[in-house]
Amino acid sequence: MRTAVIVGFLVLLLGGCKSNPFGDDVPPKLYNQVQSYEDTVRWGDLHNLYLFAGPDALKSAKVQDGLDNIRVTGYQGSPLRQVSETRWAVTAVIDYVLTDRQVVRQVVDNQVWVSGDDGKTWFLDSPLPQFR
């Protein structure tokens, strides 16, 4: 009996641990892509944000000048919102410092994620945040 209680407790405890905080309806590949984007911003690897853009946007994208002067100090994202079956949106507030002047700034990043292949790959279909 004691073993059954312990096993039951462990099942309940582990059931509360979810790897996807956005909910079960968010496609796992989208969740992973959004997390990778967030990690890229948090770690200050801002030049690589352009890799999240779709193939068409990537062709015309110009890397913003001065990204080496940015130190990200915070990232707060909203829950993902489904716009359509292959289109999702999330809003993130990014806090950062201009390191040469020690000026604190904030930018709102309105992200739209789309998939053209039924959720196999996801790309950013919105402008990248402009750090000024």
C-alpha positions as CSV (number, residue, x, y, z in Angstrom):
1,M,0.0,0.0,0.0
2,R,2.8,2.4,0.9
3,T,4.5,1.8,-2.4
4,A,1.3,2.5,-4.3
5,V,0.9,5.8,-2.5
6,I,4.5,6.8,-3.3
7,V,4.1,5.8,-6.9
8,G,0.8,7.7,-7.1
9,F,2.4,10.8,-5.6
10,L,5.3,10.6,-8.1
11,V,3.0,10.3,-11.0
12,L,1.0,13.4,-9.9
13,L,4.3,15.3,-9.3
14,L,5.7,14.5,-12.7
15,G,2.4,15.2,-14.4
16,G,2.7,18.8,-13.2
17,C,6.0,19.2,-15.0
18,K,5.3,20.3,-18.6
19,S,8.0,20.9,-21.1
20,N,5.8,23.3,-23.1
21,P,4.5,26.2,-20.9
22,F,2.4,27.5,-23.8
23,G,0.0,24.6,-23.6
24,D,-0.6,21.4,-25.5
25,D,-2.1,23.0,-28.5
26,V,1.2,24.8,-29.5
27,P,3.0,22.7,-32.1
28,P,6.3,21.3,-30.6
29,K,8.4,22.5,-33.5
30,L,7.0,26.0,-33.2
31,Y,7.7,26.0,-29.4
32,N,11.3,24.9,-30.0
33,Q,11.8,27.6,-32.6
34,V,10.3,30.3,-30.4
35,Q,12.5,29.1,-27.5
36,S,15.6,29.2,-29.7
37,Y,14.8,32.7,-30.8
38,E,14.4,33.8,-27.1
39,D,17.7,32.1,-26.2
40,T,19.4,33.9,-29.1
41,V,18.1,37.2,-27.8
42,R,18.9,36.5,-24.2
43,W,22.4,35.5,-24.9
44,G,23.0,38.7,-27.0
45,D,23.7,36.8,-30.2
46,L,21.6,39.4,-32.1
47,H,23.4,39.0,-35.4
48,N,21.8,35.5,-35.6
49,L,18.3,36.7,-35.3
50,Y,18.3,37.1,-39.1
51,L,18.5,33.3,-39.4
52,F,15.0,33.0,-38.0
53,A,13.5,35.0,-40.9
54,G,11.9,33.2,-43.8
55,P,13.9,32.6,-47.0
56,D,12.3,35.5,-48.9
57,A,12.9,38.0,-46.0
58,L,16.4,36.7,-45.5
59,K,17.3,37.6,-49.1
60,S,16.5,41.3,-48.6
61,A,17.5,41.6,-44.9
62,K,20.2,43.9,-43.9
63,V,21.9,43.3,-40.6
64,Q,21.4,46.3,-38.3
65,D,24.5,48.3,-37.5
66,G,25.6,48.6,-33.8
67,L,24.4,45.2,-32.6
68,D,27.8,44.7,-30.9
69,N,26.9,47.7,-28.7
70,I,23.8,46.1,-27.3
71,R,23.7,44.1,-24.1
72,V,20.3,42.4,-23.5
73,T,19.3,42.6,-19.8
74,G,15.7,41.2,-20.0
75,Y,13.3,39.3,-22.2
76,Q,9.6,38.8,-21.3
77,G,7.4,37.0,-23.8
78,S,3.7,36.7,-23.8
79,P,1.9,33.3,-24.4
80,L,1.7,32.3,-28.1
81,R,-1.6,33.1,-29.7
82,Q,-2.9,31.2,-32.7
83,V,-3.9,33.4,-35.6
84,S,-4.6,30.6,-38.0
85,E,-3.5,27.0,-38.4
86,T,-0.1,27.9,-39.7
87,R,0.3,31.4,-38.2
88,W,1.0,32.2,-34.5
89,A,1.9,35.4,-32.8
90,V,3.8,36.4,-29.6
91,T,4.8,39.7,-28.2
92,A,8.1,40.1,-26.3
93,V,9.5,43.0,-24.4
94,I,13.3,43.2,-24.6
95,D,15.3,45.3,-22.2
96,Y,18.8,46.3,-23.2
97,V,21.7,48.6,-22.6
98,L,23.7,50.6,-25.1
99,T,27.1,49.7,-23.7
100,D,29.0,52.7,-25.0
101,R,26.7,55.2,-23.3
102,Q,25.2,53.0,-20.5
103,V,21.7,54.0,-21.6
104,V,18.9,51.6,-20.7
105,R,16.3,51.0,-23.4
106,Q,13.3,48.8,-24.2
107,V,11.9,47.5,-27.4
108,V,8.6,45.6,-28.1
109,D,9.1,42.7,-30.5
110,N,5.8,41.7,-32.1
111,Q,6.6,38.3,-33.6
112,V,4.5,36.5,-36.2
113,W,5.6,32.9,-36.8
114,V,4.4,31.1,-40.0
115,S,4.8,27.6,-41.5
116,G,4.4,26.9,-45.2
117,D,4.8,23.1,-44.8
118,D,2.1,22.1,-42.3
119,G,4.2,22.8,-39.3
120,K,7.5,21.1,-40.2
121,T,9.4,24.3,-40.2
122,W,8.6,27.7,-38.7
123,F,9.9,31.1,-39.8
124,L,9.6,34.6,-38.4
125,D,7.3,36.6,-40.7
126,S,7.5,40.0,-39.0
127,P,10.2,42.7,-38.8
128,L,13.1,42.0,-36.5
129,P,13.3,44.3,-33.4
130,Q,15.2,47.6,-34.0
131,F,17.6,48.4,-31.3
132,R,18.1,52.2,-31.3
